[in-house]
């Protein structure tokens, strides 16, 4: 399992469009990928409905966890997206 804490730097936080993009990125990988919020909630990063429940603003720290053959690459891709200034 690969786990990394990431600070969200997307200009609008994780709202509908950025969540859709994140789900698309996560879905490119075979690994099981989860995002965990500071309040302890943990959701499947490939589930748009699950991701919508997090409501994460800019500056919020999340835990990105992945398990599988491409876990390292998936965590890196999600970190790159969440820390971009889009």
Protein Blocks (a to p, Z undefined) as FASTA:
>chain_A
ZZdddddfbfnlpafklmmmmmmmmmmpmbdcddddfkopacdfklmklmmmnopaehia
cddddedjklmmmmmmmmmmmmpcZZ
